[in-house]
Amino acid sequence: MTLLLANTLSKEDNLLKRFSEIHHHIYANDGLSTQQALEEFVKVLFLKIYCENTHSTYFQINNDEWNALKQTGSLPIFTDRISVLFEQTQTNYPEIFEVDDKIRLSPIALGFAVHKLQNISLLTSSQDAKGLAFQKFLAHAEKDGRGQFFTPEPIIDFCVQMLRPQPHETVADPACGSGGFLVATLHFLQKSMPQQLNNSLIPQLFGFDINKSIARLAKMKLILENNTSSNIRCTNSLDNFTQLILPLQTEQIFEGFDVILTNPPFGTIGKITNQSQLSQYDLGYKWVKSGNSFVKTNHLANGQTVEILFIERCIQLLKEGGRMAMVLPNGIFENPSLEYLRYYIKLKTKILSIINLPQETFIPFGTGVKTSLLFVQKNTPNKPTVYPVFFGKIKKLGYQGNKNGTPLYQKNDVGHAIYNANGEPMLDEDFSTTVQEYHQFLAGQSINTDNCFALNYDELNGRFDYDFYAPENRQLRNNLVDKKAVRLGDVVEIVKTKSKKLTQKETIVEYVELSDINTYAFEIINSTQYAVHELPSRASYDLQNEDIITAIAGNSVGTRKHATALVTKDFEGCICTNGFRVLRNPKIDLYFLLFYLKSDLFLQQMMMFRTGAAIPNVSDNDLSNILIYLPDDEKIQEISQKVRHAFELRTASKTVLEGITLH
């Protein structure tokens, strides 16, 4: 076939608009799903990239052809030309296209796509324009399918800037999605070390993803960014380790990657239960506590979550001394049941940094799960040593936690936007200052912000979360110890035995939920009648007169809306939810204790002990360890009398109101 005359290609700074027009046309006219339309669009983009790389002119449709195609719906000279081009592209990218793969678009949709793209240059269009197009268009398409593939761009850039990959280092993402971390690494090197990026020093970027169409996206994005092929593979990173690294073996034995940056899938995927797969992992086995450490047993776990296996696999893939950044749900950092996992991480790595992210971080991208960032360095021998660990807390993301992720900009005292040296509005975010603080910390300088602190490694006592070790929380606990405060578990009985009524299925009972509490007045204001067999599964504990109930689960735990109440005779015999703990037979003044359970001293400790990425809760052990400050007897009596008097006034008020009649 004779090549057509070459067209002059121009840069395009509004790729997003063109991408969207093509995708919407395919979706509307060819009866494909959103995901199918995306896959076909990606194929067309690959054809375009191949033509630009090889200076071929097959990727075009002139005006006469386009008009003829619109009139007849068929144009063999055009479709045959594209078929030849697709065969050439398949040959050039065998790892992306199957032998029997083909473009599944109608001639009119294919012609529309080629017509929109033929006169622009994807390879020479600005990086900013391409970045925007892929971030907005492709991320939206991914979110419509499997949301775990997308990580917000500020989080990606932050992780790269924290670890600062070097030109000679290999960088990998075992759950690469559309390649966000890998592209950001390339951008970082292009911006910070352009003089070092010659052909021999360009970093080797590796990505693995289980989804074929998403792996295609990653491949395409890296080709667009760097005009070179990249090591993106469609594979399950949790499969047999030897088979996973086999393609990485060349004339030298694979020793591991220098840097891993990843956001493994979590939250929506069930546990791995396949025994042959679990047996490949230390964390596929049950672990038992032995003193202050944990020991792996010979018994396989009944199942293990994907993110936990990913942690071990990523450590395996690192070379000794290699560095890793990973996005993880907060449960990994906090949950008491996962203390063995944190012990394993300490056993295999040096903890570099832990960064807490706000609740709204992922809301614009499809999930409200609270997450943090873990930065480690592989250190298999990991001999006992003392070193500081950097903790940071991001409060400002630079965007709103709404479905659109609306950007938020810095403003001056009169509410006007603040601009940088390039005349661009500056995002209102904490990432840049936290990166600066971290690298000053690495250089041995002091930390000067309210959102960062350092903690010695040997002080990591079973938990990794920021709030647990925050200086203000540690100072509070130390002050309470100095004041001879007592443990809550030593001054009350914490009821843990379920009601015997729960075995009497036809018995009618009154049930008290978290929402049945007037949080400002220490009182139960409602109960609901159920037959026992109709009760929610969380129904648990009997209530007695002068019990105190306090919340240990829910988003309000540790806040001003924390639910605590005194059980009066009106609600004696009710059953309450296991979202409460029942405090019975106090050894200190009842009304002083009730007051203390609404004080800042109590609430701050509850917030400190909270765990859980989705529904926060406080364990029974941590509740028992809450410290109760006891002032002198005179002060206790003064507080007790005021609280008691408040209850008497409310009782009297109710009596007056109930006595009012119309006659």
C-alpha positions in Angstrom: 0.0 0.0 0.0 1.4 3.4 -0.9 1.7 5.9 1.9 -0.5 9.0 1.7 1.1 12.4 1.7 2.2 13.5 5.1 0.1 16.1 7.0 1.6 18.7 9.2 0.7 17.9 12.8 0.1 20.6 15.4 0.2 20.7 19.1 -3.1 20.6 21.0 -3.7 22.1 24.4 -7.3 21.0 24.7 -6.9 17.2 24.5 -9.5 16.7 27.2 -12.2 18.1 25.0 -11.2 16.0 22.0 -10.9 12.8 24.1 -14.3 13.4 25.5 -16.0 14.1 22.2 -14.6 10.9 20.7 -15.5 8.7 23.7 -19.0 10.2 23.9 -19.5 9.6 20.1 -18.4 6.0 20.4 -20.6 5.4 23.5 -23.7 7.0 22.0 -23.5 5.6 18.4 -22.1 2.1 18.7 -24.2 0.8 21.7 -21.1 0.0 23.8 -20.8 0.2 27.5 -18.7 3.0 29.0 -15.8 0.5 29.6 -16.1 -1.0 26.1 -16.1 2.5 24.6 -13.0 3.3 26.6 -11.2 0.1 25.4 -11.9 0.9 21.8 -10.8 4.5 22.2 -7.5 3.3 23.7 -6.9 1.2 20.6 -7.5 4.2 18.4 -5.0 6.2 20.4 -2.4 3.4 20.1 -2.8 3.6 16.3 -2.2 7.3 16.5 0.9 7.0 18.6 2.3 4.3 16.4 1.9 6.5 13.3 3.6 9.4 15.0 6.5 7.2 16.2 7.0 5.7 12.7 6.1 8.8 10.7 3.4 6.8 8.9 0.5 8.7 7.4 -2.1 5.9 7.5 -3.9 7.5 10.4 -6.0 10.0 8.4 -9.3 10.5 6.6 -9.5 13.4 4.1 -12.6 15.6 3.7 -13.9 13.8 0.7 -13.6 10.4 2.4 -15.2 11.7 5.6 -18.2 13.1 3.7 -18.6 9.9 1.7 -18.4 7.9 4.9 -21.0 10.0 6.6 -23.4 9.6 3.6 -23.0 5.9 3.0 -21.8 4.5 6.4 -19.2 2.5 4.7 -15.8 3.3 3.0 -13.6 0.2 2.3 -10.6 2.3 1.2 -10.5 3.9 4.7 -11.3 0.9 6.8 -8.8 -1.3 4.8 -6.1 1.3 5.5 -6.9 1.4 9.2 -6.9 -2.5 9.3 -3.4 -2.6 7.8 -2.3 0.0 10.4 -3.9 -2.0 13.2 -2.0 -5.1 12.1 1.3 -3.1 12.1 0.5 -1.8 15.6 -0.3 -5.2 16.9 3.1 -6.4 15.7 4.8 -3.5 17.4 2.9 -4.0 20.7 2.4 -7.8 21.0 2.2 -7.5 24.8 -0.8 -5.2 24.5 -2.8 -6.7 21.7 -3.9 -10.4 21.3 -3.3 -12.0 17.9 -7.1 -12.2 17.2 -7.8 -8.7 18.6 -9.5 -6.1 16.4 -11.1 -2.7 16.4 -14.7 -3.2 17.3 -16.0 0.1 16.0 -18.4 0.9 13.3 -16.8 2.7 10.2 -18.6 5.9 11.1 -17.3 5.9 14.7 -13.8 5.0 13.6 -13.9 7.8 11.0 -15.1 10.3 13.6 -12.2 9.4 15.9 -9.6 9.6 13.2 -11.0 12.9 11.9 -10.7 14.4 15.4 -7.2 13.2 16.1 -5.4 13.2 12.7 -4.1 16.7 12.6 -2.7 16.9 16.2 0.5 15.6 17.7 0.0 13.6 20.8 3.8 13.2 21.3 4.6 17.0 21.2 1.5 18.4 22.9 2.3 20.0 26.2 2.9 17.7 29.2 0.3 19.8 31.2 -2.3 19.3 28.5 -1.7 15.5 28.3 -1.7 15.3 32.1 -5.0 17.0 32.4 -6.6 14.9 29.7 -5.5 11.7 31.2 -6.2 12.7 34.8 -9.7 13.9 34.2 -10.9 11.7 31.3 -9.2 8.4 32.0 -9.6 8.6 35.8 -13.3 9.2 35.4 -13.6 6.2 33.1 -11.7 4.1 35.6 -13.9 5.2 38.4 -16.9 4.2 36.5 -15.5 0.7 36.5 -13.1 -0.4 39.3 -12.5 2.7 41.5 -9.5 1.2 43.3 -7.3 2.0 40.3 -7.3 5.7 40.8 -5.2 7.6 43.3 -5.6 11.4 43.6 -2.8 13.3 41.8 -1.7 15.3 44.9 -1.1 12.0 46.8 0.8 10.5 43.9 3.1 13.6 43.6 3.6 13.7 47.3 4.8 10.1 47.5 7.2 10.6 44.7 8.6 13.8 46.2 9.0 12.1 49.6 11.1 9.2 48.1 12.8 11.2 45.4 13.7 8.4 42.9 17.0 8.9 41.1 17.7 8.5 37.3 19.6 5.3 37.8 17.0 3.6 40.0 14.3 1.1 39.0 10.8 2.1 40.0 7.8 -0.2 40.1 4.1 -0.2 41.0 2.7 -3.8 41.4 -0.9 -2.4 41.2 -0.2 0.3 38.7 -3.7 1.0 37.4 -3.2 3.5 34.6 0.3 4.3 35.6 -0.1 7.4 37.8 2.9 6.8 40.1 5.1 5.9 37.1 4.2 8.9 35.1 4.7 11.1 38.2 8.2 9.6 38.7 9.1 10.5 35.1 7.7 14.1 35.6 9.7 14.4 38.8 12.9 13.4 37.1 12.3 15.6 34.1 11.7 18.6 36.3 14.4 18.1 39.0 17.2 16.4 37.1 16.8 17.2 33.4 20.6 17.3 32.8 20.9 13.7 34.0 18.2 12.2 31.8 20.2 10.8 28.9 19.2 7.6 27.3 21.4 5.5 29.5 20.1 7.0 32.8 16.4 7.2 32.0 14.8 5.2 34.9 13.4 1.8 34.3 9.7 2.0 35.1 7.8 -1.2 35.8 4.1 -1.7 36.3 1.9 -4.7 36.9 -1.8 -4.8 36.7 -4.4 -7.6 36.6 -6.7 -5.7 34.3 -5.8 -5.9 30.6 -7.5 -2.7 29.5 -6.1 -0.7 32.4 -2.6 -2.0 31.6 -3.1 -0.7 28.1 -3.8 2.7 29.5 -0.6 2.7 31.6 1.4 1.6 28.6 -0.1 4.3 26.4 0.4 7.1 29.0 4.1 6.3 29.4 4.6 6.1 25.7 2.9 9.5 25.3 5.1 11.0 28.1 8.4 9.6 27.1 8.1 8.4 23.5 9.6 5.1 24.5 8.3 1.6 25.4 7.9 0.7 29.1 7.7 -2.4 31.2 4.0 -2.6 31.8 2.6 -6.2 32.2 -0.9 -7.5 32.6 -0.4 -10.0 35.4 -1.6 -10.7 38.9 1.1 -9.4 41.3 0.0 -11.9 44.0 0.7 -15.0 41.9 3.7 -17.2 42.2 6.8 -15.0 42.9 9.2 -16.9 40.7 6.8 -16.6 37.7 6.3 -12.9 38.5 9.9 -12.0 38.4 10.9 -14.5 35.6 10.5 -11.9 32.8 12.7 -9.5 34.9 15.6 -11.9 34.9 18.1 -11.0 32.2 21.8 -11.9 32.3 21.8 -11.0 36.0 19.7 -12.3 38.8 16.8 -10.1 39.8 17.7 -8.5 43.1 14.7 -6.3 43.5 13.5 -2.8 42.7 15.0 0.4 44.1 11.7 2.1 44.6 8.1 0.9 44.9 5.2 3.3 44.8 1.7 1.8 45.0 -1.9 2.0 46.0 -3.0 -1.7 46.3 -6.7 -2.5 45.9 -8.5 -2.7 49.3 -11.9 -2.3 50.8 -14.2 -3.7 48.1 -12.4 -7.0 47.3 -13.0 -10.2 49.4 -10.3 -12.2 51.1 -7.9 -14.5 49.3 -8.8 -18.1 50.4 -6.9 -20.2 47.9 -4.5 -22.3 50.1 -1.8 -22.7 47.5 -1.7 -18.9 47.1 -1.8 -18.2 50.8 1.0 -20.7 51.5 3.4 -18.5 49.4 3.2 -15.8 52.1 4.3 -15.5 55.7 1.2 -13.4 56.2 -1.0 -16.2 54.7 -0.4 -18.1 57.9 -1.8 -17.5 61.4 0.4 -15.6 63.8 0.3 -15.9 67.6 1.6 -13.5 70.3 4.6 -14.5 72.3 5.6 -12.0 74.9 6.2 -8.7 73.2 6.6 -10.3 69.8 4.6 -12.6 67.4 5.4 -16.0 65.9 4.2 -17.5 62.6 2.4 -20.8 63.1 2.2 -23.7 60.7 -1.5 -23.2 60.2 -2.8 -21.3 57.2 -5.2 -18.5 57.8 -8.8 -19.0 56.7 -8.4 -16.1 54.4 -6.3 -12.9 54.0 -7.1 -9.5 52.6 -5.5 -8.4 49.4 -3.8 -5.3 50.8 -2.0 -7.4 53.5 -0.7 -9.8 51.0 0.3 -6.9 48.8 2.4 -5.5 51.7 4.5 -8.7 51.9 4.7 -9.0 48.1 6.0 -5.4 47.8 8.6 -6.0 50.5 9.7 -9.1 48.6 10.0 -7.1 45.3 12.2 -4.5 46.9 16.0 -4.9 46.8 17.8 -4.7 50.1 17.8 -1.0 51.1 15.0 -0.2 48.6 12.3 2.3 49.5 8.6 2.0 49.3 5.5 4.3 49.6 2.1 2.6 49.9 -1.5 3.9 50.4 -3.3 1.8 53.0 -6.5 1.9 55.0 -6.1 3.2 58.5 -7.1 -0.2 59.9 -3.6 -1.4 58.9 -2.1 1.2 61.2 -4.5 0.9 64.1 -6.6 -2.2 64.5 -5.6 -4.4 67.5 -6.2 -7.5 65.5 -3.5 -6.5 63.0 -0.7 -6.0 65.5 1.0 -9.1 64.1 1.1 -7.4 60.7 2.8 -4.3 62.1 5.3 -6.5 63.9 6.0 -8.2 60.6 6.6 -4.8 58.9 9.0 -3.8 61.7 10.7 -7.2 61.3 11.4 -6.7 57.6 11.8 -2.9 57.1 13.0 0.3 58.6 10.0 2.6 59.1 10.8 5.9 57.4 7.6 7.9 57.8 3.8 7.6 58.4 1.5 10.3 57.0 -2.1 10.6 58.1 -4.6 11.7 55.4 -8.0 13.4 56.1 -11.3 11.5 55.9 -12.3 13.3 52.6 -9.2 12.4 50.6 -10.8 9.7 48.4 -14.4 10.9 48.5 -14.1 12.6 45.1 -12.8 9.3 43.7 -15.5 7.0 45.0 -14.7 6.0 48.6 -14.8 7.5 52.1 -12.4 5.0 53.6 -9.8 6.8 55.8 -6.3 6.2 54.7 -2.6 6.9 55.6 0.7 6.6 53.8 3.4 4.2 54.9 7.0 4.8 53.8 9.6 2.1 54.6 13.0 0.9 53.6 13.7 -2.8 53.2 16.0 -4.0 56.0 15.7 -7.8 56.3 18.3 -8.3 59.0 16.8 -5.3 61.0 18.9 -5.6 64.1 17.5 -3.7 67.1 18.4 0.0 66.7 17.1 3.3 67.8 16.3 5.8 65.1 13.6 8.6 64.6 10.5 8.0 62.6 8.8 11.0 60.9 5.1 11.4 61.4 3.0 13.9 59.5 -0.7 14.9 59.2 -2.2 16.4 56.0 -5.1 18.6 56.9 -5.4 20.6 53.6 -5.6 18.6 50.4 -5.9 21.5 47.9 -9.4 20.3 46.9 -12.8 19.9 48.5 -14.0 16.5 49.8 -17.0 16.6 47.5 -17.8 14.4 44.4 -16.1 16.9 42.1 -12.9 17.5 44.2 -13.2 21.2 43.6 -9.8 22.9 43.9 -9.2 25.2 46.9 -6.8 28.1 46.7 -4.9 30.1 49.2 -6.3 33.5 50.0 -5.0 36.7 51.6 -6.6 38.5 54.5 -9.2 40.2 52.3 -10.2 36.9 50.5 -8.3 37.3 47.3 -6.4 34.4 45.7 -2.6 34.3 46.2 -0.6 33.7 43.0 2.8 32.2 42.5 5.7 33.6 40.5 4.1 32.2 37.3 0.9 34.0 37.9 -1.0 30.8 38.9 -3.3 30.6 41.9 -1.7 28.6 44.7 -3.5 25.6 46.1 -4.4 25.6 49.8 -2.5 22.4 50.7 -0.1 20.9 53.3 1.8 18.5 51.0 4.6 20.9 50.0 5.4 22.0 53.5 5.3 18.3 54.8 7.8 17.3 52.0 10.0 20.2 53.0 9.8 19.2 56.7 10.6 15.6 55.9 13.7 16.3 54.0 14.9 18.8 56.6 14.3 16.0 59.1 16.4 13.6 57.1 19.2 16.3 57.1 19.1 16.3 60.9 17.2 19.6 61.2 14.5 20.3 63.7 10.8 20.0 62.8 8.9 23.3 63.1 5.2 22.7 62.1 2.2 21.7 64.1 1.5 18.8 61.7 4.8 16.9 62.0 6.8 15.3 64.7 9.4 12.6 65.2 9.2 9.5 67.4 11.9 7.0 68.3 11.4 3.6 66.6 11.5 1.8 70.0 8.5 3.8 71.1 6.3 2.3 68.3 4.3 0.1 70.7 2.1 -2.0 68.5 0.4 0.9 66.6 1.5 3.0 63.7 -1.2 5.8 63.6 -0.4 9.5 63.9 -3.1 10.4 66.4 -2.0 7.7 68.9 1.5 9.2 69.1 0.7 12.9 68.5 2.7 15.0 71.0 -0.4 16.6 72.5 -1.8 13.1 73.2 1.4 11.8 74.7 1.7 14.9 76.8 -1.8 14.6 78.1 -1.2 11.0 79.1 2.1 11.9 80.8 0.5 14.7 82.7 -2.3 12.4 83.9 0.2 9.8 85.1 2.1 12.6 87.0 -1.2 13.5 88.7 -1.7 9.9 89.8 -4.7 9.4 87.6 -6.4 6.0 87.8 -7.4 3.5 85.0 -11.1 3.4 84.2 -10.9 -0.4 84.3 -9.7 -0.2 88.0 -12.6 2.0 89.2 -15.6 0.5 87.4 -16.9 -2.9 86.2 -17.1 -2.9 82.4 -20.0 -5.2 81.5 -19.0 -7.6 78.7 -21.6 -10.4 79.3 -24.6 -10.4 76.9 -28.1 -10.3 78.2 -29.7 -13.7 78.9 -32.9 -12.3 77.4 -31.4 -12.7 74.0 -32.1 -16.4 74.2 -35.8 -15.8 74.7 -36.9 -15.2 71.2 -40.5 -14.2 71.8 -39.9 -11.9 74.8 -40.7 -8.2 74.3 -37.9 -5.9 75.3 -37.0 -2.2 75.1 -33.9 -1.5 73.0 -31.6 1.6 73.3 -29.4 2.7 70.4 -26.7 5.3 70.1 -29.2 7.8 68.6 -31.4 7.5 71.7 -29.1 9.6 73.8 -29.3 13.3 74.4 -25.5 13.8 74.2 -25.6 17.2 75.9 -27.6 16.1 79.0 -26.3 12.7 79.9 -29.7 11.1 79.4 -31.5 8.4 77.5 -34.5 10.0 75.8 -36.0 7.1 73.9 -36.2 3.3 73.6 -37.8 1.1 71.0 -39.9 -2.0 71.7 -39.0 -5.3 69.9 -39.5 -9.0 70.2 -36.1 -10.5 70.9 -36.0 -12.3 67.5 -36.6 -8.9 65.8 -33.7 -7.1 67.6 -30.7 -5.9 65.5 -27.7 -8.3 65.9 -25.8 -5.6 67.8 -28.3 -5.7 70.7 -26.2 -6.9 73.6 -26.3 -5.7 77.2 -28.8 -5.4 80.0 -29.1 -2.0 81.7 -29.5 -1.4 85.4 -30.5 1.7 87.4 -27.4 3.9 87.9 -25.4 2.3 85.2 -23.4 4.6 82.9 -23.3 3.9 79.2 -20.7 5.4 76.9 -20.2 5.0 73.2 -17.2 3.0 71.9 -18.1 2.9 68.2 -19.2 5.4 65.6 -17.9 8.7 64.0 -18.9 10.7 67.1 -16.6 8.8 69.5 -14.2 11.2 71.1 -16.0 14.3 69.7 -18.3 16.8 71.4 -21.2 14.6 70.2 -19.8 11.5 72.1 -22.8 9.7 73.6 -22.7 9.1 77.4 -25.7 8.7 79.6 -26.9 7.8 83.1 -29.4 4.9 83.2 -32.4 5.9 85.3 -35.3 3.7 86.6 -37.3 4.6 83.5 -34.9 2.6 81.4 -33.9 -0.2 83.8 -34.2 -3.6 82.1 -33.6 -2.2 78.6 -31.1 -3.8 76.3 -28.5 -1.6 74.6 -26.4 -1.9 71.5 -22.8 -3.1 71.5 -21.9 0.4 70.3 -22.0 1.2 74.1 -20.1 -0.2 77.0 -21.9 -0.4 80.3 -20.0 0.9 83.3 -21.3 -0.5 86.6 -20.6 -0.3 90.3 -18.1 2.6 90.3 -15.6 2.9 93.1 -15.6 6.7 92.7 -18.4 9.2 92.8 -21.1 8.3 90.2 -21.9 11.8 89.2 -18.2 12.9 89.1 -17.5 10.0 86.8 -20.4 10.9 84.6 -19.1 14.5 84.3 -15.5 13.2 83.5 -16.8 11.1 80.6 -17.8 14.4 78.9 -14.6 16.2 79.7 -11.8 17.1 77.3 -9.5 14.8 79.2 -11.7 11.8 78.4 -12.7 12.8 74.9 -9.1 13.4 73.8 -8.0 10.0 75.1 -11.0 8.3 73.3 -10.0 10.1 70.1 -6.4 8.9 70.6 -7.5 5.3 71.0 -9.9 5.2 68.1 -9.2 2.6 65.4 -10.9 1.6 62.2 -10.8 2.9 58.6 -14.6 2.9 58.1 -16.4 2.9 61.5 -14.2 4.1 64.3 -14.2 2.2 67.5 -12.3 1.8 70.8 -11.3 -1.6 72.1 -12.2 -2.9 75.5 -8.6 -3.0 76.5 -8.0 0.7 75.5 -11.2 1.7 77.2 -10.0 0.1 80.4 -6.7 2.1 80.0 -8.4 5.5 79.8 -6.9 7.6 82.7 -9.3 9.2 85.1 -7.9 12.3 86.9 -9.2 12.5 90.5 -8.9 16.0 92.1 -9.2 16.4 95.8 -12.4 15.2 97.6 -13.8 18.7 98.0 -13.6 19.4 94.2 -15.1 16.0 93.4 -18.0 16.7 95.7 -18.5 20.1 94.3 -18.7 18.7 90.7 -20.9 15.8 91.8 -23.4 18.1 93.5 -23.8 20.3 90.5 -24.3 17.3 88.1 -26.8 15.7 90.6 -28.6 19.1 90.9 -28.9 19.3 87.1 -30.6 15.9 87.0 -33.0 17.0 89.8 -33.9 20.1 87.9 -34.6 18.1 84.7 -36.8 15.7 86.7 -38.6 18.6 88.3 -39.1 20.2 85.0 -40.6 17.0 83.5 -43.0 16.7 86.5 -44.2 20.3 86.0 -44.7 19.8 82.2 -46.5 16.5 82.7 -48.9 18.2 85.3 -50.1 20.9 82.9 -53.7 20.3 81.7 -56.3 22.2 79.6 -59.0 22.0 82.3 
